[in-house]
Each structure stands twice: as C-alpha cells, then as structure tokens.
C-alpha cells in the first residue's frame, strides 16, 4: 500500500512538474499591449546607434567617391532543399534552372567605407551573416557596421542553411556544409568589391512600377518605386543597382529547381543590354506581391516581369544622366534588443511563453543597418518589412531631400513587420489565423513605431548637424 502511495505521489509530482514546465516554456501567457519608448532595452538601442554612428566622419565637404563591386556564385550542391514554401516539406531540389549569385558593391569617400550586399536568397540567416562579418574583418578594416546585407527573397534558392525548428520549416533540413559554402561566396564577393575600389561617379533615381505590384493582404497601398543607381568608374566600367518590393513568389511549391525568380531575369536583362554588373536589392516585401504580365508558364511570367522592370530601368538610364563624383559615405549597423516575444495563441488575449524562443530557435536580437551614399540612404530591418510602411518612410525622407531605399532581411529574421493599425487583425476572413498579422507577427503591437523611431534616429546620426550644414554653404 505504501509503495502504491509513493508511486501515485511520484506520478502527481511528475505531472505537476511537466505542467509547470509546459506553462513556463510553452504557455499560454497573457498578451501585453505596453509600448517600448521608456523600456530600458529600447534606450540601450538608441545609445548603441549613437556609439556606432560616432565612428563615421560626416563632413560638409565630401571627398572623391570610390566604388568597387564583386560577384560570386551561390549554386548549392545537388539535392540541397529550397528555402521558402513549407509545402515542399524540405524535399531535395532537383537541379538548377538559373544561377543564383551574391553581389557586393563597396562605397568609400576615402575615410568611411560601406558595402551593400545583394543576394539571390530567401534571406540571409544570422549564422551566415555572423560568419561573413568575422571572415571579412580578418581581411579588411571593415567592421560589422559596414556590411549591409539584403536578399531578393526568392523562394527558390539555397536552403538547409540554419539550425532550429523555425529554420527547418522555412529552409528544410539543416545541412552543415551550406553555411560554409555561403560564407565563402559572400566573403569572396565582398573582398573583390573592396579590393577593386577606384574613383567613380554615381547617379540615382526611381521609376514608378505601380502596374507590377499589388497589396496581397488588403485593399491598401503599395511601395511602387523601382529604385535604380548607376555607378561608373573612370575606366568606364559600370554597375547598376536596383531595388523593388514585390515578393518573388511567381513560382509555386511544385517548382523544385534553384532559381533567382523574376529578380534574376531583371539582372540578366540589364547585364545583356548594357554590359554592366546588375545588382538587385529586395525591397519592403511585406504584403507586396508581383503583378506579372501574362505568359504560358510560371517561368515565362518570371521572365516577363523581370524584363518589364529591366526595361523601366533601361529607359530611365539611357537619358542624359547628371552624375556626381563626390559623396559622403557613412554606415550604421547595430544588433538590436527586440521586444518580448508575442506569438498569439488563437486569441488576442493569450500568447506563447517568451521562453519558447529557445525551443524553436528564435533570437531576442535583430540586426538593423543603414548606409549613406550622398543623398541616397539605404536602410534595412530584420524581417518581411511592410511595403506600406516603406512608402510612408520614403515620403518622410523625400521631404528632407533624402532618397530612402528600404529593405528587409538584414542578416536576422524576426517575422513580419506590419503597420501598427493592423495588429488587431488576428484572424482572416475564413476565421483562421491571418498569416502576416497573426502567424508571422512575433513582436507585439508597436513594431511600426519601434522601427520607425530607430530609422529616424539612424538617419539623423548620418546627417550634418544644422550648425554644420549652415557653415558648409
């Protein structure tokens, strides 16, 4: 009898421990609605931006612009899974339809140097970004703040690149050789860019590509700008950078071949027509889907859209361009402390435990960066960043005489970052969890305000103080 009581007591204690552990690490926990402005972690983020920005030499008399660029192939070994579209269930890829690349463009004013990195990938995972930063620091004087990572967000490129449950769903089974392959390619492209720095001139603008993008989530605005920048060295070599915010999701889960999707066709068309190196930076793709011209196949639609966008760039850059050979270059990159995890559990009132991030492989940090090249300013965030927010940011910046290029996938990933006014849209029209504002909204109700404040802070640190601006003229 005593033995039976001990067994029953042991079972009860075990069940209580399991229940406690479940509640501690899984939940449910009550949701929070408090903001971030006075939180200690946010004040540390602001202070960190000031510290990093102080390393730049901002001047009213910019020096001769130096530019260089480099390219490396990213094609993975046979059978590596494709990143994106969980319906593929991590199955091996079956071949390479078109090559995927990483391309880096280095800018320097003789004092500060920064590198923009565009990649034909779903995103740049944290482990790869950290390895690249370390490898580049061994070969150059560049630090983490100087490397600006972006990805085209093609859902048909290299997978298997990071460990963790969330990574396995998005990238397929982890393959330890993949991060090393990617790191080597990124590092080659960056070093080639830096080592080829030479006197250059640049000009930039934007085309209206409204007809090629739509808001897939709601009847609301889009980010319609197709940004372009032409860089020309004294030797005559040219590089053309573009940025667009439509999701590269023309190909569906039945495609099992590596492809750069429509951004690949865009880059190849520009290169074929001009003999330049074309670089694509994924824009603010949150809620933004492509509106491709009709074609007989999905790859045909990718080609049609890529060529249509390329044509807009070619038409704009065939005109007489007003180049400048001087530009102030600056960069700010910081590892942010993010708000507490808030993945809501089928109710606006309950969420997963913030400790569950350790079980699924989510970090409580996220990278954010900005690069200034004259009056062009590139900024990125750690996630699928809303095109609606990006359009508001661009309007804000244009009133200050700044051309703002907004991207996501900064070398970290923290889910979808949507306008704050939609945070209450937890369910879709069918009653299920809404994808962007439900399933993939991980960081609480004020993310638009959070990243907007940080963006404005970064922009401010890379502008001349008012007194210095007056003295410069």
N, C-alpha and C positions, 0 to 999 in steps of 0.2 A: 504493500500500500504506500509506504514511504517512497519507494522507488518511483511509483506511478505519479505521486505528487511532485517529485523532483523533475520528472520528465515533463509533466504538464507546465510546471513553473518555468522550466527551461524554454519550452515552446513559446509560452506567453512573452517571456523576456526577449526571445529572438524576434518574435513578431513585432513587438514594440520597437526594438532596435531597427528592424527593417522599415517599419512605417516612419520612424523618425528620420532615417537616412533618406527615404523617398521624399518626404516633405522638405528636407534640408536641401537636397540636390536636384529634385525634380519640381516640386511644388504640389499644389498651387500656392502662389504668394499673391497678396493683393497688389493691384497695379498702382503706380504712382502718377501724379499729374504735376508735381512741382517742377519749376523751371531750373535753369542752370546758372544764371548770371552770378549769383553770390556763392556758388559752390566752390570749395577750395580747389578741386581738380580743374575747374574752368579758369580760375585765376592763375593757376600754375601754367596752363596752356598759353594764356596771354603773355605771361612773363617769359616763357620759353621762346615765343615768337620774337619778343624784343631782344633777347640774348642772341639768338641766331642772326637776326637782321642786322645787328650791330657789326657783324663781321663783313658786311658789304661796304664798298666805297662808293657812296652815292654822290654824284657831282653834277653841277650845272654846266660843266664843260666836258661832255662825253668824248672819249678817245676814239681812235680808228677802230671800227668793228672788225673783228677776226671771226671767221667761221670755218668749220670743217664738218664732214659727215662720214659715216661709216655704215656698212651693211653686213649682216651675217644671216645665213640660212638657219631656219628653225625646224626643218623637216625632221620628225622623230623616227626612231627605228620602227620597222614593220610591227603592226599589232598593238601599238600604244593606243589606249582609248581616246576618244574625242572628248574635249571639255565642253560642257553645256548640254542641255536637254536630257534630263534624268530618265526620260522614256527609253533611252538607249541602254540603260541598266549597266553601263560600264563595259559593254561588249568591245572587243578589239576592233580597231579601224582596219579597213580592207585595202588601203592604198592611198596614194597622193594624187588628188585631182589637179591641184595647182600649188606651187611652192608657197611657203609661209616664211616671213622674214622678221628680224628685228632691225630697226634703223635708228641711228642716233645722229643728232645734229648738235654740235658744240658751238657756243657763242662766247666771245670774250671781248672786253673793252681794254685789255691789257692789264687790268687789275683784278677783275672778277670774272670767273668762268662758270658757265652753267651748261648742262646737257639735257636736251629734250630727247626722250626715248619712246618711239612708237613701235608697237609690236602687233603682229597678226595673231593675237591670242584672245581667249575669253577674258582673262585678266592676268595681272602679274601677282602671283601669290607672295605672301610675306617671306617665306623661307628663301625663295629665289631672289627677291629684292635685297634681302639682308646679305646673301652670299655675294651678289653683284657689288653691293656697296663696299664690302670688305675686299673683294678682289681688285676693284678699281683704286681703292685707297692705297693698296700696296704698290701700284704702278704710277700713280699720279699724286698731285697735291689736292685733288678733289675730295670733298667730304660728302657725307650723306645729304646735306642740304642742297648740294649742287646737282643732284641727279633727279630728274623729273620723269617718273615712269607713267606711261599710259598704255592702253591696249585698245585695239579696234573693237573688241568684244564679239568677234566671230565665234559662233557656237560650233565650229567645225575644225578647231585646231588642236594643239597638243594638250592631252590630258594626263592623268596619273602623276601630277606634279606636286602634290602635297598630302600629308597625312591628316587623319581626322575624319569623323563621321560626316560632317557637312561637306568636306572636300571630296569624300568618296561619292556622295550623291551627285555633286556637280562635275567632278573631274574623272570619275572612275577610280578603280583600284590604284593605290599608290604604287609607283614604280621608282625605287630609289635612284635609278640611273638618270631619270628625266630631269630633276633639278640640276644635276651636274652638267648635263647637255645644254640646258637653257642658260645656266650661269656662264658657261664658256662662250656661248654665242653672244649674249648680251655684252659681256666684257670685251670681246673682240670688236664689236661694233662701236662701243664707247671709246676704246683706246684708239681705233682708227680715226674716229671723229676728232678727238683731242690732238692727236699727232699730225693731223692734216690742217690744223688751224692756219689760216692765211688771210691777208687783207681782203675784205669783201664789202659789198653793199647790199641793201635789202629794201623791200617794199612789201606792203601787205594790204589786204582789203577783204571784202566778203561779198559773195553773191547770194541772192535770195533764192533758196531752193524749196520754197513752201510746197510746191507741187509734188515733191518727192518724199514728204514726211507727214505723218499723221499721229494724233494722240490716240493710242490704243485703249486707254483706260476710261476716258470720259470725254464729254463734249467740252473741250477746253483748248488752251493754246499749245503751241509747239515752239521749239527752238529752230527757226528756219534757216539760220545762217550757215553757209558753206564758206568757212574761213579759208583764206589762202595767203601764203607768204612766198615770195621769190627771193632767193639768195643767189648772188653772183660773185664769184671770186674774180680777182684781177686777171686770172688765167682764162676767164670765160666760162669755166665750169659753173653749172647751175644746180640748185636744189629747190624743189617746190614742196612746201609743207601744206597739207590740207587738214581740216577738222570738220566733222559733221556728226549730228546727234542721232541719226536713225539706227535702231538696233539691226545688226546684220543677222536677221533671222528669216531670210527668204528660204533657205534650205531647211528642211524639216528633219525629224529624228530618223527618217528612213535613209538619209544620207550617211554613209559610213566612211567617207573619204575625207582626207585632210583638205581644207580649202580656206582661203582668206576671204571668201564670200565677196559681196559687192565691193568692199574696200580694196581687195586685191585687183579686181578689174579696173577700178578707178586709177590705182597707182600705175598699173602696167600700161594703160592707155596714155596717161600723161608722159610716161617714160618713152613709149614708142613714138609719140608725136613730137617730142621736144629733145630727146637725148639727155634729159636731166635725170637726177635721182629724185623720186617722188616718195614722200613720207606721209603717212596717214595717222592722225591722232583721233582716237574715238572721242566723241563729244559727251554731252549730258544725255545719256540714252534712256533714263528713267521715263517710262510711259511713251517713249518715242519709237514708232515702228516705221519701216520703209514703205513707200508707196512706189512700187516698181512698175515700169512700163510693161505692157503685156508681151509675153513670149511663149513659146511652145513647151518650155521646161523650166524648172526652178533655176537651173544653172543659166539658162537663157535670160531669165529675169535678173539674175545677179549681174550678168554681162550688160544687159540693157541699162540697168540703174547705174552701174559703175561708169559706163561710157557717157551717160547723160550728165552725171555730176562732173566727170572729167571735162566734158565739153563746156560747161559753165566756167570752169577754171581756165581752160584754154582761151576762151573768148575774152575773159577779163584780163589775162596776162599777155595777150597779143597786142593790146593797145600800148601806146607810149607810156612807160612807167616812170614815176618820179622816185628814183632810188635815193637812199641816203647811205653814206658810208661811215656814219658816226652814230653810236648808240650807247647809252648807259646800260650795262648788264648787271643784274642782281638776282639773287635767289634766296628763298626761304623755304626750308623743309623741316617739319617737326613731327615727332611721334606723339600724337595727342593722347591724353587720357579721355576715354569715352564715357558717356553717361552709363548708369547701371543698365544691365540687360533687361529688356522688357518685351519678351515674346509672349503675346497674349493667347490664353488657352480657351478659344471658342467663346470668349466672353470679354466685354470691355472692362470687367472688374477683376479678372484673375490673369496671372502671368506665370511663366516658368520661373523657377528659382534662378536668381542671378548667378548662383554657383554652377548651374547646369552648363555654363560655357566651358567648363573644364571637361565635361563628359563628351561634348560634341566638337570640341576643337576650335572654339571661338575665342579670340583675344579680347581683352578690355582696352586695347590700344588701337589706334588707326592713324596712318600717315596722311599728312596733308602738305602740299607744296605749292610754291608759286615761283615763276621765273619771269623776269622783266627783260625785254629787249626793246629799248627805246620806249615808244608809246604802245607797244604790244605787250600784254601781260597774260601769261598762261597760269591757270590755277586748277588744281585737281583735288579730289576728295576720295575717301576710301569706300567706294560703292557704286551702285547704279544711281547716279545723281539725276534728279528730275530736270528734264528739258524746260519745264515751266519755270522752275526757279532760275535756271541758267538764263532764260530770256530776261527775267527781271534784273538779274545781276548785270547782264550786258547793257541794259538800258541805264542802270545806275552808273556804270563805268563810263559809258559814252558821254554822259553829262560832265564828266571830269576830263574828257579828252583822252580816254584810255580805250583801246580795243582789247576786250577781255575774251580770252579763249578758255572755255570751261570744259573740263574733262572729269572722268572718274577713274577708278582702277589704278590707284596711286601707289601700288605696292602693298596694299592691305585690302580687306573686304569687310564691310560692316552692314551688308544688306542694302535695301532700297532707301533712299533719302528723298522723301516726297514732301510737297508743300504741307505746312502745318494744318491748314484748313481742312485737309482730307483725313487727318488722323482718326477721326471718328468713323470713317468708312471701313469698318472692320469686316463687313460681310458684302459679298457680291449680290447680284440680282437673283441668283439661284439659292441664296441662303448659306452658301459655303464661305469659308474664309477668303476674303479678297486677296489676290496674290501680292500686289505691291504694298498695299496699306495694311495687310493682315499678316499673311505667312512670312513675308520678307521684310517687315518693318520691325526692327530689333532694338531700337534705341530710344524709345519714348516719344512723347508728344511734341517736342520742340526742336526737332532736328534742322528744320529750315532756319530758324533763328540762330541755332547753335553755329552752324557752318557759315551763315551769312555774317555773323559778328566776327568770326575768325578770318573770313575772306577780307572783310573791310579792314581788319587790323593788319593783315599781311600787305594789302595794297598800300595802306598808309605808311608802313615802315619802309617801303621802297620808293616813296616819293620824296622830293626835296621839301624840307620844312618851308613854310610860307616865307620866312625871312630870307632864306637862301634862294628861293625862287625869284624874289624881287631883286636880290643882288646880282643874279645871273643875267638880268636883262637890262 
